[in-house]
């Protein structure tokens, strides 16, 4: 059984889960250097054994450190639910942004890319998790390093002689960021279908990297809150039993990370940026939206529309004659907005969306409490928890740490966004210049 959030990739090779399980069975894991080769083998970064620095003694000297921790899929109000005391303490002690939001499409890959580039999808080339690739003539997950069309702050720091590290729990995030960082951890063991490594393994790798590589910038994705949320059938009735377990567990792991920063003496020179890439919305089993049938019933559109399903958002691609494109856009929007559960169908070119041509012609959002399942309304997205639509734009976002640049116990009226991470990090390290065309985000510490 597949779903809109399951990565689509060629078969015939060992899966990331199989590779990771084999490595753990033999007690060997690797952190990889920027060129793709192992920079050290040990009895598991998982076990905290030493891992060599990929570039010892090179580059600028600075005590500053920045850690970007993504609590994937977390809702802002969950920080106040009593299950996340470490996150709450970090939030309340630093600079918090109560109006923070994820950017369209409110999915994992585009928002992580926006965090590290500071620019919108019309510039990054990454509008969603899943797209219809016109060259391949197939729907695929964005998971190739070449999918990101612009520089990341990771590369900018590397060119300035600063060490970077990525510890990303999801295999498609590991794929799309590729070898940009000085050191990277390949997630393992990958849970089948979910495509992520449990947070306990991710945090062990982060602590190992902290001790043995000591990157100036570390980018960490913790995926349990999101993945438990996707499959939590109690979410739609407000219980969220699995999600509560994930919240408490992930919070405890973040507490370990903060404790390590303090015990190692890094805390006073550090900023810790904590945010989510999107939040989560739950639907009951019968609240499913499928556009494939209605679009195919229209004689003009039949057989000429491809759909890339992203849980709370469908991207529609016109594959018919180019001279009929404008008519097709009007027709797709009209058909979609007549379907029960649809919130709105946007022309992708609307200026505020800034999604770029990779997003096709029409972006369709579902209403809160609904989900898309395309092209098959029964099998393609059976999971109750989804995101991508406006109901999931609110996110927690705060900056802690011991560095003097971090305001203490302050709530900002700014609407912080995922695209603000890169310019904030770049400014903190005093990196000169901005990307060609400028930042789309802003420095939140200015």
Secondary structure, DSSP 8 states (H G I E B T S, - for coil): ---TTS----SSS--HHHHHHHHHHTT-EEEEETTSSEEEEES-GGGT-----TTTT-S-----EEEEEEETT--GGGGGSSS-HHHHHHHHHSEEETT-B--SS-SHHHHHHHHHH-S-HHHHS--SSEEEETTTTEEEE---GGG--S--HHHHHHHTT--EEEEESBHHHHHHHTT-SSEEE---SEETTTTEE-HHHHHHHHHHHHHHT--SEEEEEE-HHHHHHHH-TTGGGT--HHHHHHHHHHHHHHHHHHHHHHHHT-GGGEEEEEE-S---EE--TT-EE--HHHHHHSTTTTT-EEEEE-SSEEEEEE-S-GGGHHHHHHHHHHHHHTSTTEEEEEETT-TTT---GGG-SEEEEE-TT-EE--S-TTTS---SEE-SSGGG-B--EEEE-SSTTS-SSEEE-S--BTTHHHHHHHHHTT--S--TT--SS--TT-
